[in-house]
Amino acid sequence: MDLAPGARSATHRHEVDYVLVQIEGDRIAAMPEPDSGGAYTEYIEADVVPGKARYIRRGGIETAINIGQRRYREILIELK
């Protein structure tokens, strides 16, 4: 994913477990849909830590929002 400051991703569903690796940016947010089946069910904001990897279980339906001042980039690795 690549988002300019202030940009939003399309709303998307994670059908499989995945590993998210942050590449660059400073602040990111996620807005889950009300019927999201993922671990995150409420709006969340976080600092970006380039190189940080996080395992996340499938089921989430969300929109990512770059709330930072820098471009946000991540690599998402789906575990099938």
Sequence and secondary structure as in RCSB ss.txt:
>XXXX:A:sequence
MDLAPGARSATHRHEVDYVLVQIEGDRIAAMPEPDSGGAYTEYIEADVVPGKARYIRRGGIETAINIGQRRYREI
LIELK
>XXXX:A:secstr
 EE TT B   EE  S EEEEEEE SEEEEEE TT  SS  S EEEE  TT EEEE S  EEEEE  SSS EEEE
EEE  
